[in-house]
Amino acid sequence: MKNFFNLFKREKSTIILVSGLPRSGTSMMMKMLEAGGIPPLTDHVRSADQDNPKGYYEFERAKKLRDGDVDWLDQAEGKAVKTISALLEHLPDTYDYKVFFMRRSMPEILASQHQMLINRGEDPSKVNDEEMAALFEQHLEKVSGWLAEQGNFDVLDINYNELVASPGSWIPKIQQFLGMPLDTKRMAQVIEPALYRQRA
């Protein structure tokens, strides 16, 4: 009888997420997935600028997960969504998630944030680099530990520095992780070393 009722249970849908710290390469990863054939879920509210000339690929409602705004997730099926790492824990367990978690050299992340603040006319010295790096490292440790305990999250850590330097070694891993055919040639063409401006 139990097996009979299981026939009518709705299988979980899988949503593709791109996450990581700010300035860790999430926008580039979103563009790669789009080039590979996976449409992004984005509202184009945040337009491209000198810090992200190819666009941010953000979806504003994804920033409201902490407030319980999850009805939009049905729109994300079959698409890729950029989600900041601090909000992953607020995703409902009614879905399965495949997460590309971007990792980048911490000095490069800090340097990139500094330049972004300068470009916006803000004071980059308001936050001490050592303090910020410590906070980021603590956050990454916490999020990584949490993700490892979730049965409905499948995570592939992607080293941004290695991806830019050797896309040919990473793109097959991305395709294998998703378990679907991708336009790997177009994905490789997305990577523009000239946009890799903050190098450690």
Short mmCIF file of the C-alpha atoms (twelve columns), coordinates in Angstrom:
data_MODEL
# 
_entry.id   MODEL 
# 
loop_
_atom_site.group_PDB 
_atom_site.id 
_atom_site.type_symbol 
_atom_site.label_atom_id 
_atom_site.label_alt_id 
_atom_site.label_comp_id 
_atom_site.label_asym_id 
_atom_site.label_seq_id 
_atom_site.Cartn_x 
_atom_site.Cartn_y 
_atom_site.Cartn_z 
_atom_site.pdbx_PDB_model_num 
ATOM 1   C CA . MET A 1   0.000  0.000  0.000   1 
ATOM 2   C CA . LYS A 2   2.856  2.377  0.842   1 
ATOM 3   C CA . ASN A 3   4.427  1.820  -2.579  1 
ATOM 4   C CA . PHE A 4   1.059  2.498  -4.227  1 
ATOM 5   C CA . PHE A 5   0.767  5.953  -2.648  1 
ATOM 6   C CA . ASN A 6   4.389  6.720  -3.508  1 
ATOM 7   C CA . LEU A 7   3.414  6.554  -7.178  1 
ATOM 8   C CA . PHE A 8   1.436  9.763  -6.711  1 
ATOM 9   C CA . LYS A 9   4.099  11.677 -4.814  1 
ATOM 10  C CA . ARG A 10  5.401  14.640 -6.781  1 
ATOM 11  C CA . GLU A 11  9.065  14.304 -7.580  1 
ATOM 12  C CA . LYS A 12  11.168 17.260 -6.528  1 
ATOM 13  C CA . SER A 13  12.208 19.610 -9.283  1 
ATOM 14  C CA . THR A 14  15.889 20.531 -9.524  1 
ATOM 15  C CA . ILE A 15  16.988 24.154 -9.586  1 
ATOM 16  C CA . ILE A 16  20.446 25.252 -10.664 1 
ATOM 17  C CA . LEU A 17  22.065 27.863 -8.430  1 
ATOM 18  C CA . VAL A 18  25.250 29.901 -8.782  1 
ATOM 19  C CA . SER A 19  26.555 31.141 -5.456  1 
ATOM 20  C CA . GLY A 20  29.624 32.337 -3.593  1 
ATOM 21  C CA . LEU A 21  31.093 35.463 -2.070  1 
ATOM 22  C CA . PRO A 22  30.643 38.836 -3.815  1 
ATOM 23  C CA . ARG A 23  33.202 39.353 -6.621  1 
ATOM 24  C CA . SER A 24  33.997 35.622 -6.792  1 
ATOM 25  C CA . GLY A 25  32.995 35.073 -10.429 1 
ATOM 26  C CA . THR A 26  29.287 34.297 -10.069 1 
ATOM 27  C CA . SER A 27  28.277 36.560 -12.978 1 
ATOM 28  C CA . MET A 28  30.813 34.912 -15.289 1 
ATOM 29  C CA . MET A 29  29.522 31.488 -14.281 1 
ATOM 30  C CA . MET A 30  25.949 32.563 -15.033 1 
ATOM 31  C CA . LYS A 31  27.026 33.745 -18.482 1 
ATOM 32  C CA . MET A 32  28.826 30.460 -19.115 1 
ATOM 33  C CA . LEU A 33  25.725 28.445 -18.246 1 
ATOM 34  C CA . GLU A 34  23.638 30.677 -20.493 1 
ATOM 35  C CA . ALA A 35  26.098 30.116 -23.351 1 
ATOM 36  C CA . GLY A 36  25.915 26.401 -22.669 1 
ATOM 37  C CA . GLY A 37  22.158 26.387 -23.175 1 
ATOM 38  C CA . ILE A 38  20.713 26.972 -19.706 1 
ATOM 39  C CA . PRO A 39  18.615 30.146 -19.584 1 
ATOM 40  C CA . PRO A 40  19.218 32.457 -16.606 1 
ATOM 41  C CA . LEU A 41  16.424 33.671 -14.363 1 
ATOM 42  C CA . THR A 42  17.080 37.407 -14.264 1 
ATOM 43  C CA . ASP A 43  15.022 40.586 -14.281 1 
ATOM 44  C CA . HIS A 44  17.705 42.927 -15.692 1 
ATOM 45  C CA . VAL A 45  17.020 45.432 -12.909 1 
ATOM 46  C CA . ARG A 46  20.737 45.805 -12.231 1 
ATOM 47  C CA . SER A 47  22.373 46.807 -15.474 1 
ATOM 48  C CA . ALA A 48  25.964 46.201 -16.598 1 
ATOM 49  C CA . ASP A 49  28.609 48.686 -15.496 1 
ATOM 50  C CA . GLN A 50  32.402 49.037 -15.447 1 
ATOM 51  C CA . ASP A 51  32.684 46.488 -12.630 1 
ATOM 52  C CA . ASN A 52  30.595 43.886 -14.483 1 
ATOM 53  C CA . PRO A 53  30.589 44.929 -18.155 1 
ATOM 54  C CA . LYS A 54  28.841 41.710 -19.180 1 
ATOM 55  C CA . GLY A 55  26.002 42.128 -16.666 1 
ATOM 56  C CA . TYR A 56  25.191 40.962 -13.157 1 
ATOM 57  C CA . TYR A 57  22.589 38.296 -13.971 1 
ATOM 58  C CA . GLU A 58  20.644 39.059 -10.803 1 
ATOM 59  C CA . PHE A 59  17.025 38.373 -9.894  1 
ATOM 60  C CA . GLU A 60  15.832 40.803 -7.238  1 
ATOM 61  C CA . ARG A 61  13.288 38.459 -5.650  1 
ATOM 62  C CA . ALA A 62  16.066 35.981 -4.920  1 
ATOM 63  C CA . LYS A 63  17.400 38.549 -2.455  1 
ATOM 64  C CA . LYS A 64  14.182 38.259 -0.424  1 
ATOM 65  C CA . LEU A 65  14.489 34.597 0.525   1 
ATOM 66  C CA . ARG A 66  15.116 35.573 4.131   1 
ATOM 67  C CA . ASP A 67  11.677 37.250 4.113   1 
ATOM 68  C CA . GLY A 68  10.008 34.050 2.938   1 
ATOM 69  C CA . ASP A 69  9.578  35.081 -0.685  1 
ATOM 70  C CA . VAL A 70  9.855  31.674 -2.385  1 
ATOM 71  C CA . ASP A 71  6.868  31.599 -4.761  1 
ATOM 72  C CA . TRP A 72  9.132  32.570 -7.660  1 
ATOM 73  C CA . LEU A 73  11.055 29.298 -7.442  1 
ATOM 74  C CA . ASP A 74  8.612  27.611 -9.822  1 
ATOM 75  C CA . GLN A 75  9.879  30.051 -12.463 1 
ATOM 76  C CA . ALA A 76  13.416 28.809 -11.851 1 
ATOM 77  C CA . GLU A 77  12.858 25.220 -12.968 1 
ATOM 78  C CA . GLY A 78  15.157 24.499 -15.884 1 
ATOM 79  C CA . LYS A 79  16.994 27.780 -15.394 1 
ATOM 80  C CA . ALA A 80  20.023 29.058 -13.480 1 
ATOM 81  C CA . VAL A 81  19.652 31.514 -10.611 1 
ATOM 82  C CA . LYS A 82  22.322 33.638 -8.960  1 
ATOM 83  C CA . THR A 83  21.902 33.435 -5.179  1 
ATOM 84  C CA . ILE A 84  24.179 34.958 -2.552  1 
ATOM 85  C CA . SER A 85  25.668 32.371 -0.221  1 
ATOM 86  C CA . ALA A 86  24.170 33.927 2.917   1 
ATOM 87  C CA . LEU A 87  20.655 33.137 1.648   1 
ATOM 88  C CA . LEU A 88  21.098 29.481 0.667   1 
ATOM 89  C CA . GLU A 89  19.849 28.292 4.042   1 
ATOM 90  C CA . HIS A 90  16.517 30.021 3.415   1 
ATOM 91  C CA . LEU A 91  15.676 27.940 0.346   1 
ATOM 92  C CA . PRO A 92  12.753 25.529 0.924   1 
ATOM 93  C CA . ASP A 93  13.384 21.780 1.026   1 
ATOM 94  C CA . THR A 94  10.605 21.183 -1.518  1 
ATOM 95  C CA . TYR A 95  13.195 21.370 -4.295  1 
ATOM 96  C CA . ASP A 96  16.512 19.745 -5.083  1 
ATOM 97  C CA . TYR A 97  19.385 22.102 -5.850  1 
ATOM 98  C CA . LYS A 98  22.539 21.831 -7.888  1 
ATOM 99  C CA . VAL A 99  24.885 24.553 -6.682  1 
ATOM 100 C CA . PHE A 100 27.936 25.939 -8.431  1 
ATOM 101 C CA . PHE A 101 29.833 27.505 -5.543  1 
ATOM 102 C CA . MET A 102 32.474 29.921 -6.776  1 
ATOM 103 C CA . ARG A 103 35.794 30.073 -4.945  1 
ATOM 104 C CA . ARG A 104 38.344 32.801 -5.616  1 
ATOM 105 C CA . SER A 105 41.598 33.946 -4.085  1 
ATOM 106 C CA . MET A 106 40.664 36.084 -1.069  1 
ATOM 107 C CA . PRO A 107 43.150 38.909 -1.886  1 
ATOM 108 C CA . GLU A 108 41.551 39.158 -5.331  1 
ATOM 109 C CA . ILE A 109 38.041 39.334 -3.876  1 
ATOM 110 C CA . LEU A 110 39.092 42.126 -1.528  1 
ATOM 111 C CA . ALA A 111 40.923 43.997 -4.296  1 
ATOM 112 C CA . SER A 112 37.909 43.703 -6.591  1 
ATOM 113 C CA . GLN A 113 35.592 45.034 -3.893  1 
ATOM 114 C CA . HIS A 114 37.966 47.916 -3.230  1 
ATOM 115 C CA . GLN A 115 37.937 48.894 -6.890  1 
ATOM 116 C CA . MET A 116 34.163 48.631 -7.051  1 
ATOM 117 C CA . LEU A 117 33.826 51.006 -4.077  1 
ATOM 118 C CA . ILE A 118 36.204 53.455 -5.737  1 
ATOM 119 C CA . ASN A 119 34.206 53.294 -8.966  1 
ATOM 120 C CA . ARG A 120 31.082 54.117 -6.978  1 
ATOM 121 C CA . GLY A 121 32.729 57.068 -5.287  1 
ATOM 122 C CA . GLU A 122 32.792 55.354 -1.874  1 
ATOM 123 C CA . ASP A 123 35.648 55.124 0.615   1 
ATOM 124 C CA . PRO A 124 37.318 51.687 0.264   1 
ATOM 125 C CA . SER A 125 39.190 52.086 3.554   1 
ATOM 126 C CA . LYS A 126 36.029 51.974 5.685   1 
ATOM 127 C CA . VAL A 127 36.543 48.242 6.247   1 
ATOM 128 C CA . ASN A 128 39.839 46.693 7.301   1 
ATOM 129 C CA . ASP A 129 41.014 44.009 4.860   1 
ATOM 130 C CA . GLU A 130 42.103 41.596 7.581   1 
ATOM 131 C CA . GLU A 131 38.775 41.891 9.395   1 
ATOM 132 C CA . MET A 132 36.807 41.461 6.182   1 
ATOM 133 C CA . ALA A 133 38.877 38.444 5.132   1 
ATOM 134 C CA . ALA A 134 38.314 36.829 8.538   1 
ATOM 135 C CA . LEU A 135 34.555 37.417 8.303   1 
ATOM 136 C CA . PHE A 136 34.430 35.994 4.795   1 
ATOM 137 C CA . GLU A 137 36.435 32.907 5.785   1 
ATOM 138 C CA . GLN A 138 34.165 32.283 8.782   1 
ATOM 139 C CA . HIS A 139 31.127 32.644 6.556   1 
ATOM 140 C CA . LEU A 140 32.501 30.221 3.962   1 
ATOM 141 C CA . GLU A 141 33.272 27.652 6.642   1 
ATOM 142 C CA . LYS A 142 29.759 27.949 8.049   1 
ATOM 143 C CA . VAL A 143 28.030 27.728 4.673   1 
ATOM 144 C CA . SER A 144 30.178 24.813 3.519   1 
ATOM 145 C CA . GLY A 145 29.393 22.898 6.694   1 
ATOM 146 C CA . TRP A 146 25.682 23.572 6.319   1 
ATOM 147 C CA . LEU A 147 25.613 22.529 2.657   1 
ATOM 148 C CA . ALA A 148 27.390 19.272 3.467   1 
ATOM 149 C CA . GLU A 149 24.533 18.337 5.811   1 
ATOM 150 C CA . GLN A 150 21.732 18.978 3.304   1 
ATOM 151 C CA . GLY A 151 20.381 15.980 1.446   1 
ATOM 152 C CA . ASN A 152 18.748 18.074 -1.278  1 
ATOM 153 C CA . PHE A 153 21.837 20.136 -2.161  1 
ATOM 154 C CA . ASP A 154 24.451 18.866 -4.591  1 
ATOM 155 C CA . VAL A 155 27.468 21.188 -4.694  1 
ATOM 156 C CA . LEU A 156 30.343 21.647 -7.119  1 
ATOM 157 C CA . ASP A 157 33.046 24.014 -5.867  1 
ATOM 158 C CA . ILE A 158 34.584 25.903 -8.776  1 
ATOM 159 C CA . ASN A 159 37.929 27.632 -8.474  1 
ATOM 160 C CA . TYR A 160 37.514 30.879 -10.408 1 
ATOM 161 C CA . ASN A 161 41.262 31.357 -10.856 1 
ATOM 162 C CA . GLU A 162 41.678 27.877 -12.351 1 
ATOM 163 C CA . LEU A 163 38.547 28.231 -14.481 1 
ATOM 164 C CA . VAL A 164 39.868 31.386 -16.149 1 
ATOM 165 C CA . ALA A 165 43.330 29.896 -16.625 1 
ATOM 166 C CA . SER A 166 42.183 26.498 -17.904 1 
ATOM 167 C CA . PRO A 167 38.493 26.403 -18.918 1 
ATOM 168 C CA . GLY A 168 39.036 23.203 -20.874 1 
ATOM 169 C CA . SER A 169 39.692 21.266 -17.682 1 
ATOM 170 C CA . TRP A 170 36.636 22.652 -15.881 1 
ATOM 171 C CA . ILE A 171 33.872 22.721 -18.485 1 
ATOM 172 C CA . PRO A 172 33.626 18.891 -18.722 1 
ATOM 173 C CA . LYS A 173 33.234 18.778 -14.930 1 
ATOM 174 C CA . ILE A 174 30.412 21.320 -15.149 1 
ATOM 175 C CA . GLN A 175 28.645 19.256 -17.812 1 
ATOM 176 C CA . GLN A 176 29.099 16.028 -15.850 1 
ATOM 177 C CA . PHE A 177 27.793 17.668 -12.677 1 
ATOM 178 C CA . LEU A 178 24.597 18.758 -14.417 1 
ATOM 179 C CA . GLY A 179 24.219 15.490 -16.304 1 
ATOM 180 C CA . MET A 180 23.024 17.156 -19.487 1 
ATOM 181 C CA . PRO A 181 24.490 18.163 -22.849 1 
ATOM 182 C CA . LEU A 182 25.905 21.693 -23.025 1 
ATOM 183 C CA . ASP A 183 27.417 23.810 -25.769 1 
ATOM 184 C CA . THR A 184 30.921 23.532 -24.339 1 
ATOM 185 C CA . LYS A 185 32.547 25.485 -27.165 1 
ATOM 186 C CA . ARG A 186 30.388 28.544 -26.537 1 
ATOM 187 C CA . MET A 187 30.960 28.223 -22.789 1 
ATOM 188 C CA . ALA A 188 34.715 28.450 -23.297 1 
ATOM 189 C CA . GLN A 189 34.308 31.520 -25.508 1 
ATOM 190 C CA . VAL A 190 32.576 33.390 -22.669 1 
ATOM 191 C CA . ILE A 191 35.770 33.549 -20.615 1 
ATOM 192 C CA . GLU A 192 37.620 36.775 -21.365 1 
ATOM 193 C CA . PRO A 193 40.990 36.967 -19.597 1 
ATOM 194 C CA . ALA A 194 40.982 40.757 -20.173 1 
ATOM 195 C CA . LEU A 195 38.132 41.025 -17.652 1 
ATOM 196 C CA . TYR A 196 40.224 39.189 -15.031 1 
ATOM 197 C CA . ARG A 197 41.557 42.459 -13.668 1 
ATOM 198 C CA . GLN A 198 42.311 41.853 -9.971  1 
ATOM 199 C CA . ARG A 199 45.009 39.217 -9.908  1 
ATOM 200 C CA . ALA A 200 46.754 38.086 -6.753  1 
# 
